[in-house]
Every structure is written in C-alpha cells, then in structure tokens.
Amino acid sequence: MSDLYIHRLAALIDQAAKTNEEAFGQAASRFADTLEGGGLVHLYGSGHSVLPVQEVFPRYGSFVGFNPLTDPRVMWHNVLGAGGVRELLWLERTEKYAEKFLDHQPLNKGDSIIIFGHSGRNSSGIDTALYAKKRGIFVVAVTSKNNLDKPATHSSGKRLADAADLVIDTCSPIEDAIVPVEGWSRPVSGSSTVLAMILAHELIARTAEALSKRGIELPVFASPTIAGVTLHDTDVIYGVYRERMLEAQKKHLPTFQATMRGE
C-alpha cells in the first residue's frame, strides 16, 4: 500500500480544518488588528515545534509582520552531546527558563503570539504564554486537544491550552505517530509538526485576507526563481522587516530597562 501515511494525514487535515473554522477567523482578525497597528505577530516553539515557527517566517509566500522567536538552546543541532535532543528535552521542561530568553525580545502590548506545542505540557510553551498574557499580548496555542486528558505538570496547574486566549487544535493523536506496523509495538511517522505547519499557513492566508478587506497590503516574500523577481526584491523586504523590528524594540526598551533593574 503506497499511502500508509498520506491518507491518514489527509483525514487529520480535514478534521482539523472543520474543527478550527471559527478559531481561524478569530485569530486572523486579531492578527490583522496587531499588524494594522504596527505591531508584531510573534512565533514560538521548542524542540520540533520550532519547525513551524521557521516555516511561517521568513519564507516565500509569507509577509512582514511575523516575528520568529527562535532560541537555539531549545532547538536540536545534534542527536547526542552539546546541542543534542536530550539537552533540549530537559531545558524545555525547566520552569522560568523561557522568561530569561523572552526578556530580550520586543514583546509589546497589542502584539499577538502563536505558540506551538503538541503535548502542551512543556514549561517552555506554558511560561511563554503566561509571560505574554501579563504583557497584554493575544496568545494563540497550536496544540492537540487530545492531550487535555493528561494532567498538567506545570506549577501553575495549566497546560498550554489553558494558558492561551485561543486554541487551534491540530487533532494529532497523543502518540503523534499515526502508522501502525504489523509486528511493531509502536506506530511510526509523526503527524503533529506537519499539521501545525498546515494550520499555520491557513492562518497566514486568513490574516492576509483580513488585511486586504481593510485595504492593507504588506510586503510578501517571492522566490527569485520567478520571472521579474530578484534577490534585491528580497533585500528590500528585509529592510521593511528591520524597520518594523526597530520600532518594536524602541517601544520595548523601557520595559527591558525596568526588567534589568529588577522592577
């Protein structure tokens, strides 16, 4: 059978599309509010949940206003040893670590943030959600509600879904892997990261549509392989992104200085 994985994944995609119809509209509207106001839609994840963060921006077909928050210490660069998976699995479960990273990021009132996390139980994502909400940021969790039957392990008593303002449900099974193999004790081929990326692209599309209805167009990355598009066009968009980031950093500076003073 040639579609052991694909037909199962397609069924989950269809389920997630139907499940999240209302949530997509709510998220896109709030993201459009943020971007229209000159703010940023931040993106955060740890472990494999960094991958949808990187998929959203910068990439062809995405646009200025999204801001990936990528901490190399909770991304794996090795299987074992320094930068390895064991290391990050420990760190993403360590409470209060994410706050030290976030203190240096231009998170401002009126911004939005998408936090990716399959299980929704890691401290990294929960701490980020709680941190953002304290600062008046709209928090969207992209997680699997199938994990909500599992008890919270965070000291707050919350899971990522509990800490967010809005939840986008990947519908991925708790096991994540979706292909049973005869004679094997565990299924193979993970689903959560692929589903998270697909749902993220739906949010990109709906946010662009919401902005368009307000008469707003933001610069979109296009591939230099397209006739008439050059690397210079891409550099121009990086310049627009830099200007938006500088404004966000200026706005964030008093908060950062107060944090460094321990206020």
LOSE-105454 format. One line per 8 residues: number of its first residue (from 0); their letters; for each residue x negated, y negated, z negated of C-alpha. Coordinates in steps of 0.2 Angstrom, whole numbers. Each point is the difference from the previous one (the first is absolute). Last residue first. Layout:
<nukols>
NUM = A = X:Y:Z ~ ...
</nukols>
This chain:
<nukols>
262 = EGRMTAQF = -57:-232:-194 ~ -16:11:0 ~ -11:-14:8 ~ -2:12:16 ~ 19:1:0 ~ 3:-18:0 ~ -13:-3:14 ~ 9:13:10
254 = TPLHKKQA = 17:-8:-3 ~ -7:-17:5 ~ -8:8:16 ~ 16:9:7 ~ 6:-15:10 ~ -17:-3:7 ~ -1:19:4 ~ 16:0:9
246 = ELMRERYV = -5:-15:11 ~ -16:9:4 ~ 9:16:4 ~ 11:-9:12 ~ -15:-9:8 ~ -9:17:2 ~ 15:8:8 ~ 1:-14:13
238 = GYIVDTDH = -19:3:3 ~ 3:18:2 ~ 13:-3:13 ~ -12:-11:10 ~ -13:14:-1 ~ 13:12:8 ~ 3:-11:14 ~ -19:-2:2
230 = LTVGAITP = -1:19:2 ~ 10:-2:16 ~ 18:3:5 ~ 5:-4:19 ~ 2:18:4 ~ 2:11:-15 ~ -16:9:-6 ~ -3:-15:-11
222 = SAFVPLEI = 14:8:-12 ~ 12:-13:-6 ~ 1:-6:-18 ~ 16:-11:-3 ~ 0:-18:-5 ~ 16:-5:-9 ~ 16:-6:8 ~ 14:-9:-9
214 = GRKSLAEA = 16:-5:7 ~ 10:7:-16 ~ 7:15:10 ~ -18:3:5 ~ -5:1:-18 ~ 12:14:-3 ~ -5:9:15 ~ -18:-1:-5
206 = TRAILEHA = 4:7:-17 ~ 10:14:7 ~ -14:5:11 ~ -13:0:-14 ~ 12:9:-11 ~ 2:13:12 ~ -18:1:2 ~ -2:3:-19
198 = LIMALVTS = 13:14:1 ~ -10:9:13 ~ -16:-2:-10 ~ 8:6:-16 ~ 7:15:10 ~ -18:5:6 ~ -7:-2:-18 ~ 14:10:-8
190 = SGSVPRSW = 0:15:12 ~ -15:12:-4 ~ -4:15:10 ~ 0:16:-10 ~ 11:11:-11 ~ -7:9:-15 ~ -1:19:-5 ~ -5:5:18
182 = GEVPVIAD = 6:17:7 ~ 12:-8:12 ~ -4:-18:2 ~ 13:-14:-6 ~ -2:-16:9 ~ 5:-16:-10 ~ -14:-6:-11 ~ 5:-14:-11
174 = EIPSCTDI = 4:12:-14 ~ 12:-13:-8 ~ 9:0:17 ~ -1:-16:11 ~ 16:-10:0 ~ -11:-15:4 ~ 12:-11:-11 ~ -2:-18:1
166 = VLDAADAL = 3:-7:-17 ~ 4:-18:-5 ~ -4:-11:-15 ~ -14:12:-5 ~ -5:6:-18 ~ 13:14:0 ~ -6:6:17 ~ -18:0:-5
158 = RKGSSHTA = 4:10:-16 ~ 3:-7:-16 ~ -2:5:-19 ~ -11:-15:-2 ~ -14:11:-6 ~ 0:9:17 ~ 4:19:0 ~ 17:-2:7
150 = PKDLNNKS = 10:16:1 ~ 3:10:16 ~ 18:-1:7 ~ -5:-16:8 ~ -12:9:12 ~ 13:4:13 ~ 2:-19:1 ~ -15:0:11
142 = TVAVVFIG = -10:-17:0 ~ -1:-16:9 ~ 2:-13:-14 ~ 5:-18:4 ~ -4:-14:-12 ~ 5:-18:2 ~ -13:-11:-9 ~ 4:-11:-14
134 = RKKAYLAT = -16:2:-9 ~ 6:12:-14 ~ 7:11:15 ~ -17:1:8 ~ -9:7:-16 ~ 14:13:-3 ~ -1:6:18 ~ -19:1:0
126 = DIGSSNRG = 0:9:-17 ~ 12:13:8 ~ -10:2:15 ~ -17:3:-9 ~ 8:9:-14 ~ 5:15:11 ~ 17:7:-2 ~ 9:-6:16
118 = SHGFIIIS = -3:17:7 ~ -2:-6:18 ~ -7:-17:-3 ~ 0:-16:11 ~ 3:-17:-7 ~ 7:-13:11 ~ -2:-18:-7 ~ 9:-16:2
110 = DGKNLPQH = -5:-18:-3 ~ 11:-13:-8 ~ -12:-3:-15 ~ -17:3:5 ~ -12:15:2 ~ -17:-6:7 ~ -11:14:-6 ~ -13:-1:-13
102 = DLFKEAYK = 11:5:-15 ~ 6:15:10 ~ -16:10:-2 ~ -1:-2:-19 ~ 19:3:0 ~ -2:17:9 ~ -11:7:-14 ~ 14:-3:-13
94 = ETRELWLL = 5:18:-2 ~ -12:14:8 ~ 9:12:11 ~ -7:-9:16 ~ -17:2:-8 ~ 1:19:-3 ~ 6:4:18 ~ -13:-12:6
86 = ERVGGAGL = -14:9:-7 ~ 6:18:5 ~ 2:-7:18 ~ -18:-5:2 ~ -7:-18:1 ~ -16:7:-9 ~ 1:19:0 ~ 12:12:8
78 = VNHWMVRP = 12:-2:15 ~ -8:-17:5 ~ 6:-17:5 ~ 16:1:-10 ~ 10:-16:-4 ~ 3:-5:-18 ~ -17:-8:-2 ~ 1:-8:17
70 = DTLPNFGV = 14:-12:-6 ~ 11:-4:15 ~ 13:-14:-2 ~ 7:-2:18 ~ 8:-17:4 ~ 14:-1:11 ~ 4:-18:7 ~ -8:1:17
62 = FSGYRPFV = 8:13:11 ~ 0:19:4 ~ 1:7:18 ~ -18:4:1 ~ -8:2:-17 ~ -5:-10:-15 ~ 11:4:-10 ~ 13:13:-1
54 = EQVPLVSH = -11:15:2 ~ -12:-4:-13 ~ 13:-1:-13 ~ 7:16:7 ~ -17:8:-3 ~ -2:-6:-18 ~ 13:12:-5 ~ -12:14:3
46 = GSGYLHVL = -9:-5:-16 ~ 6:-17:-7 ~ 13:-12:7 ~ 4:-18:3 ~ 7:-12:13 ~ 3:-19:-2 ~ 13:-10:9 ~ -7:-17:-1
38 = GGGELTDA = 7:-18:-2 ~ 3:-14:12 ~ 18:-2:-4 ~ 6:8:16 ~ -11:15:-5 ~ 8:2:-17 ~ 18:-2:6 ~ -4:12:15
30 = FRSAAQGF = -6:13:-13 ~ 16:-2:-10 ~ 11:2:15 ~ -10:15:6 ~ 1:8:-17 ~ 19:-1:-1 ~ 2:6:18 ~ -11:15:-3
22 = AEENTKAA = 9:4:-16 ~ 17:1:8 ~ -6:13:13 ~ -11:10:-12 ~ 8:16:-1 ~ 5:1:19 ~ -18:-3:6 ~ -7:11:-14
14 = QDILAALR = 11:15:6 ~ -5:-3:18 ~ -19:0:-5 ~ 2:15:-11 ~ 8:10:15 ~ -14:-6:11 ~ -13:6:-12 ~ 8:18:0
6 = HIYLDSM = 0:0:19 ~ -18:-6:1 ~ -7:13:-13 ~ 3:17:7 ~ 3:-7:17 ~ -10:12:12 ~ 8:16:-6
</nukols>
